[in-house]
Amino acid sequence: MTKRLQDEIKQTRPFGSLEEEVLLGLARTADVLQRGIGEVLKASALTPSQYNVLRILRGAGSPGLSCSEVASRMITRDPDATRMLDRLEARHLVSRARDATDRRIVTTRITEEGLSLLASLDEPVEEHQRRMLGPIGAEKLQALASLLDEVRGASR
């Protein structure tokens, strides 16, 4: 890697290892990307985690998902998914209902209002992704995606 990361975080000593440098580089890059998507979502008063939940529920379709299933599919784990769903429900972006046969199960579904909000965000989010990652080029992006898959696979 280049010395650029060291400059960005104002680190004067060399990294302890290449692994440390890569982990810090990944964390720094993820933060830059998250802050960028946060800016795109700010006008809609959504956090990146709330946006992720709405996308998960849109993908689930009309059957919806349990809270635990939503939590398991999130990109970034949120220890308090129930409160997040409470906030989304208060905004009428999701609805929750107890299962008729097993009252212990609460199914969450995205509402029409939630679908409409997501639809309005699709293009700005895609534009942000193209602006941030597009200059790298398809070949390098595919290689990066494969490498990231490998890292996640090794951590299981």
C-alpha positions as CSV (number, residue, x, y, z in Angstrom):
1,M,0.0,0.0,0.0
2,T,1.0,3.6,-0.3
3,K,1.9,6.0,2.4
4,R,-1.4,7.8,1.8
5,L,-3.3,6.0,4.6
6,Q,-0.6,6.9,7.0
7,D,-0.9,10.5,5.9
8,E,-4.7,10.4,6.2
9,I,-4.7,9.2,9.8
10,K,-1.6,11.2,10.7
11,Q,0.4,8.1,11.7
12,T,4.1,8.7,11.9
13,R,5.3,5.2,12.6
14,P,5.1,2.3,10.1
15,F,2.3,-0.1,10.4
16,G,3.0,-3.2,12.6
17,S,2.2,-5.5,9.7
18,L,0.7,-5.5,6.2
19,E,-2.4,-7.1,7.7
20,E,-2.8,-4.1,10.1
21,E,-2.4,-1.7,7.2
22,V,-5.0,-3.5,5.1
23,L,-7.5,-3.7,8.0
24,L,-7.1,0.0,8.8
25,G,-7.4,0.8,5.1
26,L,-10.6,-1.2,4.8
27,A,-12.1,0.5,7.9
28,R,-11.1,3.9,6.6
29,T,-12.6,3.2,3.2
30,A,-15.8,1.8,4.7
31,D,-16.1,5.0,6.8
32,V,-15.6,7.2,3.7
33,L,-18.3,5.3,1.8
34,Q,-20.7,5.3,4.7
35,R,-20.4,9.0,5.3
36,G,-21.1,9.6,1.6
37,I,-24.2,7.4,1.6
38,G,-25.2,9.1,4.9
39,E,-25.2,12.5,3.0
40,V,-27.4,11.0,0.3
41,L,-29.9,9.7,2.8
42,K,-29.9,12.8,5.1
43,A,-32.7,14.6,3.2
44,S,-34.9,11.5,3.8
45,A,-34.0,11.4,7.5
46,L,-32.8,7.8,7.2
47,T,-29.6,6.3,8.6
48,P,-27.6,3.9,6.4
49,S,-28.9,1.0,8.7
50,Q,-32.5,2.1,8.3
51,Y,-32.0,2.3,4.5
52,N,-30.5,-1.2,4.6
53,V,-33.5,-2.5,6.5
54,L,-35.9,-1.0,4.0
55,R,-34.0,-2.6,1.1
56,I,-34.1,-6.0,2.9
57,L,-37.8,-5.7,3.4
58,R,-38.4,-4.6,-0.2
59,G,-36.5,-7.7,-1.4
60,A,-38.5,-9.9,0.9
61,G,-41.7,-8.9,-0.8
62,S,-45.2,-9.3,0.7
63,P,-44.4,-12.3,2.9
64,G,-42.1,-10.0,5.0
65,L,-39.6,-11.2,7.6
66,S,-39.2,-11.6,11.3
67,C,-37.1,-9.1,13.2
68,S,-34.4,-11.7,13.7
69,E,-34.3,-12.5,10.0
70,V,-34.0,-8.8,9.1
71,A,-31.2,-8.5,11.6
72,S,-29.3,-11.5,10.2
73,R,-29.4,-10.0,6.7
74,M,-28.1,-6.6,7.6
75,I,-24.8,-5.4,6.1
76,T,-23.7,-3.9,9.4
77,R,-25.0,-5.7,12.5
78,D,-27.2,-3.6,14.7
79,P,-27.7,-4.9,18.2
80,D,-31.0,-3.0,18.5
81,A,-32.9,-3.9,15.4
82,T,-36.2,-3.9,17.3
83,R,-35.9,-0.2,18.2
84,M,-34.9,0.6,14.6
85,L,-38.0,-1.1,13.4
86,D,-40.0,0.8,16.0
87,R,-38.7,4.1,14.5
88,L,-39.5,3.0,10.9
89,E,-42.9,1.9,12.0
90,A,-43.6,5.2,13.6
91,R,-42.8,6.8,10.3
92,H,-45.2,4.4,8.5
93,L,-42.4,3.0,6.4
94,V,-42.9,-0.6,7.8
95,S,-45.7,-2.4,9.4
96,R,-45.6,-5.3,11.9
97,A,-48.1,-8.0,12.6
98,R,-48.2,-11.1,14.8
99,D,-48.4,-14.4,13.0
100,A,-51.9,-15.9,13.2
101,T,-50.7,-19.4,13.9
102,D,-47.7,-18.6,16.1
103,R,-48.3,-15.4,18.1
104,R,-44.6,-15.4,19.1
105,I,-43.6,-14.5,15.5
106,V,-43.9,-10.9,14.5
107,T,-43.6,-10.3,10.7
108,T,-42.4,-7.0,9.4
109,R,-43.3,-5.7,5.9
110,I,-42.4,-2.6,4.0
111,T,-45.4,-0.3,3.4
112,E,-46.3,1.5,0.2
113,E,-44.8,4.7,1.8
114,G,-41.6,2.8,2.4
115,L,-41.5,1.5,-1.1
116,S,-42.1,5.0,-2.4
117,L,-39.3,6.5,-0.3
118,L,-36.9,3.7,-1.5
119,A,-37.9,4.4,-5.1
120,S,-37.0,8.0,-4.7
121,L,-33.6,7.1,-3.3
122,D,-32.7,4.5,-5.9
123,E,-31.2,6.9,-8.5
124,P,-29.3,9.1,-6.0
125,V,-27.8,6.1,-4.3
126,E,-26.8,4.5,-7.6
127,E,-25.3,7.8,-8.7
128,H,-23.3,8.0,-5.4
129,Q,-22.0,4.4,-6.0
130,R,-21.0,5.2,-9.6
131,R,-19.2,8.4,-8.5
132,M,-17.3,6.7,-5.7
133,L,-16.5,3.3,-7.3
134,G,-17.0,3.7,-11.0
135,P,-13.6,5.4,-11.7
136,I,-11.9,2.2,-10.5
137,G,-13.3,0.3,-13.5
138,A,-15.3,-2.9,-13.8
139,E,-12.3,-5.3,-13.9
140,K,-10.7,-3.9,-10.7
141,L,-14.1,-3.7,-9.0
142,Q,-14.7,-7.4,-9.8
143,A,-11.3,-8.3,-8.5
144,L,-12.0,-6.3,-5.3
145,A,-15.4,-8.0,-4.8
146,S,-13.7,-11.4,-5.2
147,L,-11.0,-10.5,-2.7
148,L,-13.6,-9.2,-0.2
149,D,-15.6,-12.4,-0.6
150,E,-12.4,-14.4,0.2
151,V,-11.7,-12.3,3.3
152,R,-15.2,-12.8,4.6
153,G,-15.0,-16.6,3.8
154,A,-11.8,-16.9,5.8
155,S,-13.3,-15.3,8.8
156,R,-16.1,-17.8,9.2
